[in-house]
Each structure stands twice: as structure tokens, then as C-alpha cells.
Amino acid sequence: MPGWTAHDIPDQSGRVAVVTGANSGLGYVTARELARKGARVVLACRSEARGAEARDRLVREVPAARAELKRLDLGDLGCVRDFAAAFPYDRLDLLVNNAGVMALPYGTTVDGFETQFGVNHLGHFALTGLLLPALLGTPGARVVTVSSPMHAMANIDIADLNGERRYRRWVAYARSKTANLLFTHELARRLAAQGAEVVAAAAHPGYADTNLQTAGPRMSGRRAGEWFMRVGNRVFAQSAEAGALPTLYAATAPDVRPDSFTGPSFAMWRGSPAPSWRAPWTLNDRAGERLWDESERLTGVTYDALKV
């Protein structure tokens, strides 16, 4: 793992990958590098215009790429269902749950869920469940969910998953990232109980320069906050190219174990991929079960093949 780069990605020829939020930042780099190694990549993007620009850019950078765009709005469960129903392949080797929002002012998804919990967790929970048959039918398949070191700010509150009692944007973000790790933990546990070969793992980029940091201040009209984030990105963050490496490692390296958490090697901030610390509550079986049950209830997506 020391010094691991995108050049170390094994050949991906014949493999099918879905990358959510692939129009920019970490998702774009992830999709591009998988395509460079021969994978057929589905760019799952909310904005068809920005997704089309990303696909065209990807093909310019990797002329031999097999990349296609499909609309996916994780804040609209109807759209998630439409995406899964129209998925054109009978195999799915890799699902990268990358898309996310961060520290937004309070809002709700189309289905009425707090936006950060709804997009970052529930949308990906539903997508993974709906694509589960294709994953289970593909030898060596993986699900990689992108979390954040900021998950350590807060555990989930199972009695207030939608932040209705008191909404604090950074706490809500941290809870959604804890939910990503609890989802990975419980998914890995249920896959193992069924003897399934699918590997569920998680990754985080450390502090990477993407548009994620500036979206919240911009939506709130906090110009000083947006400026501060831009300066922080420029001075302290590593590039999106480097930030995507933990995800690419979790997605392709041969020794990745179920429920592993990969991040940058230096202080969970920057550097080559390495095993990452995670808060103890993200490994709690009971919390994972309770979040799973609530997620099935809220989304209406049940993982019938993984019933325990």
C-alpha cells in the first residue's frame, strides 16, 4: 500500500462500474481512472448537462474510454428506482457510492428527508439495494461507500435521523458520514452471513480540494464562508487526484477486506492510501441493525436476499 498510485490499479477490462456524482471532483477522477484501466463506466449524475460535459471531458482525456451518462438524483427515490430499473447490464462489478453534499442549510429531499441524510445515506442505501441482484450475480463485485474523517464529530441519533429537533449543518453532515460507515458495516455483516462474495468497503479522501466545501456557504449566502473554504482548499487540501486514491484502492486493490476503511496515510488528511481510524460507534452491530431497519422503512427498499 505505501506509495500506491493510480498506476497500480489492476486491469479492469470486462468490468462494469457505476460511480455516483461522477461529474466533478473525486467522482470524476474515480470514473476516469477506472475507464483508463478498461472498465465500462456509468457516470451517475444528477445534472445531465454537467454529466455530459464530464463524459465528453473524460473521453478527451481517455480516448479509448467506454463511458456513458445516466441521470441519478439521490435526493429523489423515484429517480433512484428509475435508474436501477433501466440499468442495462446483467453484471455490476463495482458500485462506488461517492456523491454527497456537505454542511448545507436545512432542507429536504423530494421525499421529505433532511437533505444530507437523504442524499448521503438514504439515496445510496436505496441504490445499493436495488442494484443488489446484479452485484450478487457478479463474481468479485464490490460496493465502496465514501465517508469522511468528519464522521467522528457525531454519532447518529436513531430517534432523530432527519434532524428535526435541532439542526446543525456540520453535525448533520457528520451523522450522515457515520451512517455511511454503519451501512458498510452492516452490509458487510449481512453479505458474510449469506456467504456472498461481494465485498463492502468504505473510503475517505482526507481533505481534498473539491466543490463540496463551497456549496454549503454559497447556498446560505455566506460569502465570507465560501471565501474561507476556497482559501483553505488552495492552501491546505490535497488535489482531487490524490483524494480519489483511497476510493480507487478500495475499489480495485486485491487485498481489500470487507468493512475496511481506507484513507490518506498522513493524519487522515493527505498521502497515499492506508487503513484509516474510525470511531468505535461505526462498528456497533446493534446500531447498524437499527439504522438498516429504519433505512428500509424510510426508503421502501428491502434487501430480501440478505435477510438475517
N, C-alpha and C positions, 0 to 999 in steps of 0.2 A: 504493500500500500504506500510506503514512503515514496514521494516523487511521482505518484500516479497522475497521468495526464490523459487528455482525450485520445492521444495516440495509442494508448494502451487498451482502448475499447476493443473487445473481440469482434470478429466479423459478424455482422448482423444480417447477412443475406438470407432471404426467405422468411424473415421475421416481420410481424406486423406490430406496430406500436401506435398507441393513442397518447398524445400529450395535450393536456388541458392548459389553456392560457398560453398557447404557443405563438402568439402574435408578437411578443416582445420579451425582453429580459431573459430570465432563466429558462422559461419555456421555449423561447425561440432557439436559444443555444442548445438546449437539450434535443429538440427536434432536429436541428441542423446536423449535430454530431452523430445522431443515430442514423440519419439519412446518409451521411458521408460514409458510414460503415456498411451501408447496403440495406438497411431496414426500409420497409414501406411505412411511411409515417402519416398519420392522420392528425392534422392540426385542428384541434377542437377549440374554437374561438367564439366569444360572444359577439364580437363585431365582425360581420362578413367583410366590410371594407378594409379594416385593419388586418384581418386574417388573410385577405387576398394579397395585400401588399407584402405581408410576411412570407407567404408562399412564393411569390414572384422573386423576392429577395433571396430566399433560400435556394431556389433553382438557379439564380445567377451565381451564387456562391458555390453551389454544388451542382454542376450541370447534369450529372447522372442521377440526381436525386429522384426518388419516387415519393412525391409529397402531394397530399390533397387536403383540401379545406372542407370542414364540416362545421356547421353552426352549433354551438353549445352554450347555452346560458345557464350556469349553475344556480342562478337565483330564480329559476323558473322550472319547477319539477316537470311540468308538461313538456318543456323543451328537452329536458334530460331524457324523458321517456321517448320522445320522438327521435332523438339522436341514437339511442340504443336500438330502437325498433328498426331504424334504417341502416344499422351497421352492416356493411356489405360483405364482410369476410366471415368465414366459418372458423377462423382461428384468431386468437389475440394473444400474442406473446408478451406484451408489455403494456401496462396501463400506468401512466405517470400522472398522478393527481397533483398537478403543480399550481393551477390557477388559484388566486386568492386576492383578498382585499385586506387592508390594514388600517386600523385606527380611524374608521370613518365616523362621522356624526351619526346619531341614531337614525336608523331607517329600517325598512322591512323589505323582504323579498316579495315576489309576486304572490307567494303562498302565505305571506304573513309572518315569516320568521325574521328575527333580528338578522340584519344583513351579514355580519361577519360569521355568525354561527351557521346561518343558512347557506352561504356560498362556500365558506372554507371547509365546513364539515358535512352538513346535510346533503348538499349537492353532490359531493364526491361519494358519500355513503350510498346514495341512490344510484349514481352512475356505476359504481363498482358492483353493486348487487344486480343491476340489470344486465351487465356485461359478464357476470359470473359464469354462465354456461360456456361462453367462448373461452374464458380463461381456464376453466376446469378441463376443457377438451383439448388444451394445447400443452404438450409436454414442456416442462421448464418455464412455464409462464410466471410472470412477476407482477405484483402491484406495488408501486413505490409512491408513497404519500409524502409530500413536502410539508414539514413542520417548521419550527423556528426555535432558536435558543430562548426566545422570549416566552415560550410556554411556561418557563419557570416562574413567571410573575404571578400565576394564578392557576389553581385547580378549577375544574368545572363545578358549577353549582347545579346539581341534578334537579333541584326544585325550582330553578330559575334559569333554565337554559337560554331563554330568549332575552335575558337582561331587563325584565320588565320592572323589577323592584327598584333597581338603581343602576343606571347605565353609565359606565365609564369606558371610553373608547379603547384605551390601552388594555384594561382588564378584560374587556370583551374579546379583544384580539388574542390575548394570552390564553384565554379559556378555549377559543376556537382551535388554537395550536395544540393545547393539551388534548382536545378532542381528537385531533388528527393522530396523536400518538396512542391514545387509548383505543381508537378504531383499529390501528395497525396491530396493537397487542391482542385485541380480541379476535380480529380476523385471523391472525397467525395461529391463535389457540384453536379456533374452530376448524381451520384447514387441517391442522395436525390431528385433531380428533377424528376427522373423516379420512385420514390417510392421503390427503390430496397433495400433489406435487407443487402446487402454486406457492411461491414464496411471497409473503407480505413483509415489506420492509419500509423504513422511513429514512428521510434525509433532511438536512437543512443547509442553507448556503452561508451561514455565518452572517456577516454584514456585507452585503453585495449591493452594488450601485445599479438600482433599477428604478422604474417609475412608481413602485409600490409605496415608497416612503412619502412621496409628494402628493399622492392622490387625496389622502385624508385632509391635510391642510387646505388644499385647493378647493375641495368640496365644501369646507367650512368657511371659506373666505378668509382664512388666516394667512395673509401674505407673508408675515414675518416667520410663521411656522414653516411655510413652504420654502422660503429662502434658507432658513436654518437647515432644513433637510437636504437641500441641494448642496449647500456648503459641506455638510457632514459627509454626503456621498462622495464629493470630489476629494476631500482631504483624508477621510478615514477608511472608506469602503474599498473592498476589492472589486474587480470587474465582474460583470455578469458572466463572462467567460470562465473565470475562476470559481464564481459562486455556483455554477451549474455542475461542477465536477463531482461533488458528493452525490447528487442525484444520478448522474451518469454512472458513477461507480456502483451505487446500489442497484441500478437497473441492469448492469452488464457484467460486472466482475464475477468470476466463477465461484468465489468463496463467500458470497453474501449469505448470511444466515437469517432465518425467519425472525421477525421482531427486532432486527438490528436497527441501529440509529447511526447514520454516518454524517459527519460534518467536517468542517475545516480543522486541521490539526492544531493550530495555534489558538489556544484560549477560546475555542468555539467561534472564532472570529474570521480567520483567514488561513490560507495554506492548503496543502494537499489533503485529500480525503483521509479520514481516520475515524475510528469508533468515537462516538460522542457521548458525553454525560447526558443523562435525562433525569427529570425529577422522579422520585420514588412513586408518586401517585399515578404516573403514567404506566406503571406495571402492576396496578392493582386489579386483580381478576374481577372482584365484585363490582368495582366502578366501571370496568369495561363491559360487563354484562348489563348493568343498568343503563349505560349510555346506548348500548346496542339495542336494547328493548325499546327505549324511548325513540331512537332514530327510526326503527322500523315502524313504530306507531305514527310518528310525525310525517314520515315520507310515504307510508303505504307500500314501501318496497321491502319484501321479506326474502331472506336468504334461505329458501326452503332446502337447498342442498346441504346447508351447514347447520341444520337444527341440532341442538345439543339437549 
